[in-house]
Amino acid sequence: MPRALPTLTATPTLLPNACFLNPDPAGPDITAVEEPRENDVLTSPAQVRGWGAGIGFEDAGVLVMIYDAVGEPVAQGRAAPLSPPEGHVPPPTLQVGEFTAPFAVDISFRTTVAQPGCVCVFQLSAADGSPIHVVQIAVLLRP
């Protein structure tokens, strides 16, 4: 009599987190990154888009950096230009005010091997230029 073979199912494997200690985590009411998502596979150029509360004040916007598995930048900081809010719907978690705005940027990076990476979206403090309202997304970088 034939024996039934077990059914194998793929289980998602979480990537090692290449993100470093977040100096000033942004809550979902301050900065919402819609793309990329945690564990996405990125090839260059990568699209980064989302919303920020207050980033429209004096067109402050956000900066985007991409780091490799050992914490080295593979894409230099790039300002994500503001998009017109007309026709865009902010995430329900976002604190919407006069200076709330969407942002989007395609950012090129270099890697010669597939490896874990970290996309960082942040603003700069007007007081001392340090990163504030930081969002980190663990991703897989591919050449």
GUNUDO-528472 format. One record per residue: x, y, z of N, C-alpha, C in turn; residue number from 1; residue in one letter. Coordinates in nm, 4 decimals, padded with zeros to 6 digits. Last residue first. Layout:
+----------+----------+----------+----------+----------+----------+----------+----------+----------+-----+---+
|       nX |       nY |       nZ |      caX |      caY |      caZ |       cX |       cY |       cZ |   k | r |
+----------+----------+----------+----------+----------+----------+----------+----------+----------+-----+---+
|        X |        Y |        Z |        X |        Y |        Z |        X |        Y |        Z | NUM | A |
...
+----------+----------+----------+----------+----------+----------+----------+----------+----------+-----+---+
END
This chain:
+----------+----------+----------+----------+----------+----------+----------+----------+----------+-----+---+
|       nX |       nY |       nZ |      caX |      caY |      caZ |       cX |       cY |       cZ |   k | r |
+----------+----------+----------+----------+----------+----------+----------+----------+----------+-----+---+
|  02.1919 |  04.3109 | -00.5976 |  02.2647 |  04.3851 | -00.7023 |  02.1746 |  04.4142 | -00.8223 | 143 | P |
|  01.9635 |  04.3715 | -00.3258 |  02.0134 |  04.2860 | -00.4343 |  02.0860 |  04.3698 | -00.5360 | 142 | R |
|  01.8886 |  04.3791 |  00.0145 |  01.9447 |  04.4519 | -00.0992 |  01.9971 |  04.3514 | -00.2006 | 141 | L |
|  01.6085 |  04.3495 |  00.2092 |  01.7142 |  04.2721 |  00.1447 |  01.7595 |  04.3496 |  00.0219 | 140 | L |
|  01.5419 |  04.5491 |  00.5073 |  01.5143 |  04.5021 |  00.3708 |  01.6259 |  04.4072 |  00.3263 | 139 | V |
|  01.3977 |  04.7223 |  00.7712 |  01.4909 |  04.6162 |  00.7355 |  01.4488 |  04.5570 |  00.6017 | 138 | A |
|  01.3624 |  05.0584 |  00.8149 |  01.2969 |  04.9434 |  00.7533 |  01.4036 |  04.8429 |  00.7139 | 137 | I |
|  01.3106 |  05.3196 |  01.0438 |  01.4047 |  05.2239 |  00.9867 |  01.3267 |  05.1033 |  00.9355 | 136 | Q |
|  01.2603 |  05.6586 |  01.0930 |  01.1934 |  05.5320 |  01.0619 |  01.2975 |  05.4431 |  00.9955 | 135 | V |
|  01.2999 |  05.9255 |  01.3179 |  01.3652 |  05.8254 |  01.2333 |  01.2771 |  05.7022 |  01.2181 | 134 | V |
|  01.2861 |  06.1911 |  01.4303 |  01.1704 |  06.1240 |  01.3686 |  01.2177 |  06.0176 |  01.2694 | 133 | H |
|  01.6127 |  06.3223 |  01.3512 |  01.4946 |  06.3097 |  01.4370 |  01.3841 |  06.2409 |  01.3578 | 132 | I |
|  01.9636 |  06.3626 |  01.3426 |  01.8450 |  06.2955 |  01.2887 |  01.7331 |  06.2872 |  01.3930 | 131 | P |
|  02.0845 |  06.7010 |  01.4114 |  02.0842 |  06.5559 |  01.4336 |  01.9580 |  06.4935 |  01.3745 | 130 | S |
|  02.0888 |  06.9774 |  01.3984 |  02.1171 |  06.9014 |  01.2765 |  02.1208 |  06.7504 |  01.2935 | 129 | G |
|  02.0081 |  07.1249 |  01.6177 |  02.1483 |  07.0820 |  01.6108 |  02.1839 |  06.9962 |  01.4897 | 128 | D |
|  01.7518 |  07.2466 |  01.5640 |  01.8374 |  07.2930 |  01.6741 |  01.9832 |  07.2545 |  01.6553 | 127 | A |
|  01.6233 |  07.1150 |  01.3661 |  01.6577 |  07.2546 |  01.3395 |  01.7548 |  07.3065 |  01.4453 | 126 | A |
|  01.7061 |  06.7844 |  01.2867 |  01.6693 |  06.8784 |  01.3916 |  01.7132 |  07.0192 |  01.3527 | 125 | S |
|  01.5926 |  06.6334 |  00.9920 |  01.7048 |  06.6896 |  01.0668 |  01.6527 |  06.7919 |  01.1671 | 124 | L |
|  01.4166 |  06.3218 |  00.9538 |  01.4265 |  06.4666 |  00.9398 |  01.5497 |  06.5115 |  01.0167 | 123 | Q |
|  01.4309 |  06.0076 |  00.7724 |  01.4374 |  06.0926 |  00.8904 |  01.4333 |  06.2400 |  00.8530 | 122 | F |
|  01.4598 |  05.6723 |  00.7015 |  01.3917 |  05.7952 |  00.6611 |  01.3865 |  05.8829 |  00.7857 | 121 | V |
|  01.6608 |  05.4096 |  00.5986 |  01.6331 |  05.5053 |  00.7057 |  01.5716 |  05.6309 |  00.6454 | 120 | C |
|  01.6791 |  05.0739 |  00.5310 |  01.6389 |  05.2023 |  00.4747 |  01.6007 |  05.2916 |  00.5921 | 119 | V |
|  01.9220 |  04.8300 |  00.5443 |  01.8315 |  04.9117 |  00.6249 |  01.8051 |  05.0428 |  00.5518 | 118 | C |
|  01.9814 |  04.4842 |  00.4505 |  02.0066 |  04.6274 |  00.4495 |  01.9051 |  04.6994 |  00.5352 | 117 | G |
|  02.1340 |  04.1707 |  00.3743 |  02.0391 |  04.2518 |  00.4498 |  02.0795 |  04.3988 |  00.4431 | 116 | P |
|  02.2299 |  04.1046 |  00.0293 |  02.2581 |  04.1148 |  00.1717 |  02.1469 |  04.1916 |  00.2428 | 115 | Q |
|  02.3836 |  04.0012 | -00.2661 |  02.2578 |  04.0133 | -00.1931 |  02.2895 |  04.0122 | -00.0441 | 114 | A |
|  02.6639 |  04.2007 | -00.3740 |  02.6054 |  04.0741 | -00.3291 |  02.4701 |  04.1022 | -00.2650 | 113 | V |
|  02.7319 |  04.4529 | -00.4371 |  02.7773 |  04.3495 | -00.5296 |  02.7218 |  04.2125 | -00.4942 | 112 | T |
|  02.5498 |  04.7534 | -00.4416 |  02.5897 |  04.6350 | -00.3669 |  02.6309 |  04.5303 | -00.4693 | 111 | T |
|  02.4422 |  05.0861 | -00.4307 |  02.5344 |  04.9888 | -00.4894 |  02.5606 |  04.8761 | -00.3911 | 110 | R |
|  02.1443 |  05.2730 | -00.5165 |  02.2423 |  05.2208 | -00.4220 |  02.3288 |  05.1190 | -00.4933 | 109 | F |
|  01.9251 |  05.5486 | -00.5733 |  02.0165 |  05.4465 | -00.6251 |  02.1131 |  05.4024 | -00.5166 | 108 | S |
|  01.5934 |  05.6159 | -00.5096 |  01.7295 |  05.6317 | -00.4611 |  01.8148 |  05.5152 | -00.5091 | 107 | I |
|  01.3222 |  05.8111 | -00.5737 |  01.3915 |  05.6913 | -00.6212 |  01.5371 |  05.7108 | -00.5842 | 106 | D |
|  01.0820 |  05.9368 | -00.3462 |  01.2121 |  05.9502 | -00.4104 |  01.2561 |  05.8131 | -00.4600 | 105 | V |
|  00.8263 |  06.1285 | -00.1921 |  00.8639 |  06.0135 | -00.2747 |  00.9978 |  06.0413 | -00.3396 | 104 | A |
|  00.5814 |  06.2325 |  00.0496 |  00.7136 |  06.2424 | -00.0115 |  00.7379 |  06.1170 | -00.0941 | 103 | F |
|  00.2996 |  06.4361 |  00.1583 |  00.3594 |  06.3111 |  00.1107 |  00.4985 |  06.3378 |  00.0530 | 102 | P |
|  00.2568 |  06.6339 |  00.4601 |  00.2771 |  06.6206 |  00.3154 |  00.3288 |  06.4811 |  00.2812 | 101 | A |
|  00.1423 |  06.8742 |  00.6883 |  00.1528 |  06.7315 |  00.6567 |  00.1630 |  06.7181 |  00.5051 | 100 | T |
|  00.0973 |  07.1314 |  00.7699 |  00.2245 |  07.1038 |  00.7034 |  00.2476 |  06.9545 |  00.6792 |  99 | F |
| -00.1572 |  07.1324 |  00.8938 | -00.1310 |  07.2243 |  00.7831 | -00.0054 |  07.1874 |  00.7038 |  98 | E |
| -00.2018 |  06.7803 |  00.9671 | -00.2086 |  06.9226 |  00.9975 | -00.1746 |  07.0038 |  00.8742 |  97 | G |
| -00.2573 |  06.4620 |  01.0908 | -00.2690 |  06.5495 |  00.9746 | -00.2874 |  06.6939 |  01.0197 |  96 | V |
| -00.0837 |  06.2102 |  01.2021 | -00.1374 |  06.3328 |  01.2584 | -00.1405 |  06.4365 |  01.1458 |  95 | Q |
| -00.1596 |  05.8849 |  01.0770 | -00.0828 |  06.0090 |  01.0689 | -00.1569 |  06.1268 |  01.1297 |  94 | L |
| -00.3154 |  05.6618 |  01.0599 | -00.2392 |  05.6815 |  01.1848 | -00.1718 |  05.8175 |  01.1915 |  93 | T |
| -00.4229 |  05.6497 |  00.8039 | -00.5107 |  05.6880 |  00.9148 | -00.4360 |  05.7138 |  01.0458 |  92 | P |
| -00.2168 |  05.8105 |  00.5548 | -00.2506 |  05.6937 |  00.6359 | -00.3348 |  05.7365 |  00.7566 |  91 | P |
| -00.3661 |  06.0407 |  00.3158 | -00.2700 |  06.0082 |  00.4213 | -00.3130 |  05.8838 |  00.4987 |  90 | P |
| -00.4054 |  06.0160 | -00.0243 | -00.4766 |  05.9979 |  00.1018 | -00.3761 |  05.9596 |  00.2099 |  89 | V |
| -00.3789 |  06.2399 | -00.2958 | -00.3153 |  06.1412 | -00.2085 | -00.3931 |  06.1346 | -00.0778 |  88 | H |
| -00.5013 |  06.4484 | -00.4270 | -00.5104 |  06.3166 | -00.4881 | -00.4443 |  06.2072 | -00.4070 |  87 | G |
| -00.2754 |  06.6842 | -00.3031 | -00.3982 |  06.6618 | -00.3780 | -00.3946 |  06.5239 | -00.4436 |  86 | E |
| -00.0210 |  06.7217 | -00.2005 | -00.1119 |  06.6340 | -00.1280 | -00.2423 |  06.6039 | -00.2029 |  85 | P |
|  00.2626 |  06.6949 | -00.4113 |  00.1416 |  06.7698 | -00.3785 |  00.0416 |  06.6770 | -00.3089 |  84 | P |
|  00.5548 |  06.5794 | -00.2392 |  00.4575 |  06.5634 | -00.3468 |  00.3368 |  06.6489 | -00.3117 |  83 | S |
|  00.8879 |  06.6742 | -00.1692 |  00.7476 |  06.6696 | -00.1308 |  00.6620 |  06.6524 | -00.2555 |  82 | L |
|  01.1746 |  06.4703 | -00.2257 |  01.0924 |  06.5878 | -00.2521 |  00.9476 |  06.5657 | -00.2084 |  81 | P |
|  01.4076 |  06.3605 | -00.0069 |  01.2880 |  06.3138 | -00.0771 |  01.1977 |  06.4343 | -00.1002 |  80 | A |
|  01.7508 |  06.3870 | -00.0295 |  01.6275 |  06.4532 |  00.0103 |  01.5129 |  06.3989 | -00.0735 |  79 | A |
|  01.9697 |  06.1392 |  00.0631 |  01.9012 |  06.2007 | -00.0495 |  01.7722 |  06.2616 |  00.0016 |  78 | R |
|  02.2792 |  06.0201 |  00.1635 |  02.1544 |  06.0864 |  00.2000 |  02.0941 |  06.1587 |  00.0823 |  77 | G |
|  02.4030 |  05.7539 | -00.0450 |  02.4195 |  05.8761 |  00.0331 |  02.2837 |  05.9388 |  00.0597 |  76 | Q |
|  02.3994 |  05.4156 | -00.0109 |  02.3357 |  05.5268 | -00.0815 |  02.3484 |  05.6488 |  00.0083 |  75 | A |
|  02.5273 |  05.2605 |  00.1567 |  02.5403 |  05.2214 |  00.0159 |  02.4683 |  05.3219 | -00.0735 |  74 | V |
|  02.6968 |  05.3033 |  00.4622 |  02.6010 |  05.3580 |  00.3663 |  02.6300 |  05.3096 |  00.2241 |  73 | P |
|  02.7358 |  05.0181 |  00.6726 |  02.7989 |  05.1168 |  00.5849 |  02.6943 |  05.1723 |  00.4877 |  72 | E |
|  02.6354 |  04.8118 |  00.8265 |  02.6088 |  04.9496 |  00.8673 |  02.6778 |  05.0568 |  00.7866 |  71 | G |
|  02.6606 |  04.5623 |  00.7268 |  02.7553 |  04.6000 |  00.8325 |  02.7408 |  04.7467 |  00.8731 |  70 | V |
|  02.4640 |  04.5442 |  00.5293 |  02.4576 |  04.4533 |  00.6430 |  02.5523 |  04.4907 |  00.7561 |  69 | A |
|  02.4127 |  04.8966 |  00.4368 |  02.4299 |  04.7538 |  00.4094 |  02.4315 |  04.6741 |  00.5398 |  68 | D |
|  02.1640 |  05.1581 |  00.4213 |  02.2838 |  05.0987 |  00.4801 |  02.2900 |  04.9505 |  00.4461 |  67 | Y |
|  02.0423 |  05.4498 |  00.2807 |  02.0358 |  05.3039 |  00.2770 |  02.1700 |  05.2513 |  00.3258 |  66 | I |
|  01.8482 |  05.7375 |  00.3646 |  01.9791 |  05.6711 |  00.3575 |  01.9527 |  05.5210 |  00.3476 |  65 | M |
|  01.6731 |  06.0351 |  00.3098 |  01.6713 |  05.8895 |  00.2988 |  01.8147 |  05.8401 |  00.2867 |  64 | V |
|  01.5010 |  06.3045 |  00.4701 |  01.6214 |  06.2503 |  00.4080 |  01.6102 |  06.0988 |  00.4094 |  63 | L |
|  01.2113 |  06.5100 |  00.4026 |  01.2814 |  06.4059 |  00.4767 |  01.4088 |  06.3694 |  00.4007 |  62 | V |
|  01.0864 |  06.8541 |  00.4259 |  01.0970 |  06.7206 |  00.3681 |  01.1648 |  06.6209 |  00.4604 |  61 | G |
|  01.0685 |  07.1351 |  00.4443 |  01.1742 |  07.0620 |  00.5157 |  01.1950 |  06.9219 |  00.4579 |  60 | A |
|  00.9211 |  07.3524 |  00.3383 |  00.9633 |  07.2422 |  00.2517 |  01.0768 |  07.1607 |  00.3134 |  59 | D |
|  00.8287 |  07.5042 |  00.5503 |  00.9466 |  07.5515 |  00.4773 |  01.0070 |  07.4421 |  00.3892 |  58 | E |
|  00.6537 |  07.2259 |  00.6316 |  00.6943 |  07.3566 |  00.6835 |  00.8273 |  07.3944 |  00.6209 |  57 | F |
|  00.6121 |  06.9677 |  00.5528 |  00.5829 |  07.0717 |  00.4547 |  00.6221 |  07.2111 |  00.5019 |  56 | G |
|  00.6471 |  06.8041 |  00.7653 |  00.7576 |  06.8133 |  00.6690 |  00.7335 |  06.9178 |  00.5607 |  55 | I |
|  00.4352 |  06.7691 |  00.9420 |  00.5252 |  06.8819 |  00.9622 |  00.6340 |  06.8967 |  00.8583 |  54 | G |
|  00.4258 |  06.4306 |  00.9063 |  00.3574 |  06.5430 |  00.9711 |  00.4610 |  06.6524 |  00.9920 |  53 | A |
|  00.4737 |  06.2590 |  00.6010 |  00.5305 |  06.3146 |  00.7235 |  00.4471 |  06.4297 |  00.7753 |  52 | G |
|  00.4553 |  05.9565 |  00.4097 |  00.3981 |  06.0829 |  00.4570 |  00.4711 |  06.1290 |  00.5816 |  51 | W |
|  00.6138 |  05.7938 |  00.1301 |  00.5343 |  05.7949 |  00.2524 |  00.4819 |  05.9337 |  00.2819 |  50 | G |
|  00.8642 |  05.5990 | -00.0383 |  00.7554 |  05.6972 | -00.0363 |  00.6771 |  05.6841 |  00.0929 |  49 | R |
|  01.1225 |  05.5022 | -00.2383 |  01.0865 |  05.5251 | -00.0982 |  00.9786 |  05.6321 | -00.0997 |  48 | V |
|  01.2411 |  05.2708 | -00.4685 |  01.1466 |  05.3795 | -00.4432 |  01.1157 |  05.3832 | -00.2937 |  47 | Q |
|  01.5724 |  05.2170 | -00.5716 |  01.4619 |  05.1777 | -00.4840 |  01.3696 |  05.2971 | -00.4649 |  46 | A |
|  01.7267 |  05.1443 | -00.8875 |  01.6940 |  05.2367 | -00.7803 |  01.5728 |  05.1880 | -00.7011 |  45 | P |
|  01.8314 |  04.8479 | -00.7231 |  01.8528 |  04.9901 | -00.7475 |  01.7933 |  05.0312 | -00.8815 |  44 | S |
|  01.6057 |  04.6416 | -00.5403 |  01.7099 |  04.6570 | -00.6415 |  01.7178 |  04.8058 | -00.6712 |  43 | T |
|  01.4972 |  04.4857 | -00.2437 |  01.5198 |  04.6086 | -00.3195 |  01.6307 |  04.5905 | -00.4213 |  42 | L |
|  01.2449 |  04.3077 | -00.0962 |  01.3688 |  04.2910 | -00.1718 |  01.3843 |  04.4153 | -00.2591 |  41 | V |
|  01.1140 |  04.3669 |  00.2349 |  01.1056 |  04.3786 |  00.0889 |  01.2436 |  04.3551 |  00.0280 |  40 | D |
|  01.1245 |  04.3668 |  00.5148 |  01.1655 |  04.2459 |  00.4429 |  01.1435 |  04.2502 |  00.2920 |  39 | N |
|  00.8855 |  04.6241 |  00.5482 |  00.9785 |  04.5342 |  00.6162 |  00.9989 |  04.4071 |  00.5339 |  38 | E |
|  00.8447 |  04.8104 |  00.2425 |  00.7929 |  04.7488 |  00.3651 |  00.9003 |  04.6574 |  00.4219 |  37 | R |
|  00.9589 |  05.1273 |  00.1041 |  00.9401 |  04.9821 |  00.1069 |  00.8798 |  04.9379 |  00.2400 |  36 | P |
|  00.6406 |  05.2673 |  00.1419 |  00.7245 |  05.1821 |  00.0573 |  00.8691 |  05.2208 |  00.0786 |  35 | E |
|  00.5365 |  05.4178 |  00.3433 |  00.4481 |  05.3225 |  00.2769 |  00.5248 |  05.2239 |  00.1887 |  34 | E |
|  00.6091 |  05.5473 |  00.6472 |  00.6728 |  05.5036 |  00.5229 |  00.5850 |  05.3935 |  00.4639 |  33 | V |
|  00.5099 |  05.8122 |  00.8286 |  00.4583 |  05.6829 |  00.7822 |  00.5243 |  05.6507 |  00.6486 |  32 | A |
|  00.5661 |  06.0029 |  01.1113 |  00.6192 |  05.9644 |  00.9810 |  00.5676 |  05.8252 |  00.9472 |  31 | T |
|  00.3705 |  06.0525 |  01.3213 |  00.4648 |  06.1550 |  01.2758 |  00.5173 |  06.1259 |  01.1346 |  30 | I |
|  00.2216 |  05.8359 |  01.3894 |  00.1483 |  05.9620 |  01.3783 |  00.2365 |  06.0747 |  01.3248 |  29 | D |
|  00.3958 |  05.6301 |  01.4265 |  00.3188 |  05.6302 |  01.3016 |  00.2332 |  05.7554 |  01.2843 |  28 | P |
|  00.6942 |  05.7877 |  01.5659 |  00.5688 |  05.7140 |  01.5779 |  00.4930 |  05.7204 |  01.4466 |  27 | G |
|  01.0351 |  05.7498 |  01.5163 |  00.9147 |  05.8260 |  01.4825 |  00.7936 |  05.7364 |  01.5014 |  26 | A |
|  01.3091 |  05.7240 |  01.7391 |  01.2036 |  05.6581 |  01.6612 |  01.0820 |  05.7483 |  01.6395 |  25 | P |
|  01.6018 |  05.8216 |  01.7447 |  01.4798 |  05.8965 |  01.7741 |  01.3639 |  05.8379 |  01.6933 |  24 | D |
|  01.8063 |  05.6357 |  01.6957 |  01.8312 |  05.7458 |  01.7882 |  01.7059 |  05.8234 |  01.8283 |  23 | P |
|  01.7974 |  05.2891 |  01.6872 |  01.7289 |  05.4083 |  01.6377 |  01.7448 |  05.5229 |  01.7387 |  22 | N |
|  02.0684 |  05.0872 |  01.6240 |  01.9861 |  05.1447 |  01.7287 |  01.9278 |  05.2773 |  01.6807 |  21 | L |
|  02.0485 |  04.9728 |  01.2788 |  02.1183 |  05.0026 |  01.4029 |  02.0212 |  05.0597 |  01.5048 |  20 | F |
|  01.9415 |  04.7055 |  01.0729 |  01.9217 |  04.8409 |  01.1233 |  01.9901 |  04.8574 |  01.2592 |  19 | C |
|  01.9459 |  04.4531 |  00.9804 |  02.0689 |  04.5298 |  00.9604 |  02.0551 |  04.6728 |  01.0131 |  18 | A |
|  01.8192 |  04.1626 |  01.0965 |  01.7943 |  04.3060 |  01.0973 |  01.9263 |  04.3816 |  01.0898 |  17 | N |
|  01.7865 |  03.8881 |  00.8796 |  01.8566 |  03.9487 |  00.9926 |  01.8381 |  04.1004 |  00.9843 |  16 | P |
|  01.4498 |  03.8263 |  00.7662 |  01.5888 |  03.8629 |  00.7408 |  01.6551 |  03.9067 |  00.8709 |  15 | L |
|  01.2417 |  03.5480 |  00.8207 |  01.2711 |  03.6884 |  00.8451 |  01.4194 |  03.7133 |  00.8233 |  14 | L |
|  01.0908 |  03.3409 |  00.5960 |  01.2080 |  03.3570 |  00.6801 |  01.2344 |  03.5050 |  00.6979 |  13 | T |
|  00.7822 |  03.1727 |  00.5699 |  00.8618 |  03.2924 |  00.5455 |  00.9766 |  03.3006 |  00.6456 |  12 | P |
|  00.7821 |  02.8380 |  00.4722 |  00.7541 |  02.9331 |  00.5786 |  00.8412 |  03.0550 |  00.5548 |  11 | T |
|  00.6305 |  02.6246 |  00.2440 |  00.7349 |  02.7236 |  00.2685 |  00.6915 |  02.8134 |  00.3828 |  10 | A |
|  00.5449 |  02.2948 |  00.3198 |  00.5025 |  02.4312 |  00.2901 |  00.6160 |  02.5253 |  00.3247 |   9 | T |
|  00.5004 |  01.9667 |  00.2169 |  00.5924 |  02.0686 |  00.2640 |  00.5386 |  02.2054 |  00.2262 |   8 | L |
|  00.3254 |  01.6892 |  00.3180 |  00.3199 |  01.8111 |  00.2374 |  00.4133 |  01.9134 |  00.2995 |   7 | T |
|  00.4436 |  01.3543 |  00.3180 |  00.4089 |  01.4779 |  00.3880 |  00.4109 |  01.5954 |  00.2919 |   6 | P |
|  00.2836 |  01.1016 |  00.1276 |  00.4012 |  01.1839 |  00.1524 |  00.3599 |  01.3104 |  00.2273 |   5 | L |
|  00.1359 |  00.7980 |  00.2131 |  00.1165 |  00.9398 |  00.1811 |  00.2433 |  01.0157 |  00.2175 |   4 | A |
|  00.2367 |  00.4914 |  00.0706 |  00.2309 |  00.5804 |  00.1872 |  00.2117 |  00.7246 |  00.1392 |   3 | R |
|  00.0642 |  00.2226 | -00.0896 |  00.1466 |  00.3434 | -00.0965 |  00.1283 |  00.4290 |  00.0289 |   2 | P |
|  00.0845 | -00.1170 |  00.0000 |  00.0000 |  00.0000 |  00.0000 |  00.0898 |  00.1243 |  00.0000 |   1 | M |
+----------+----------+----------+----------+----------+----------+----------+----------+----------+-----+---+
END
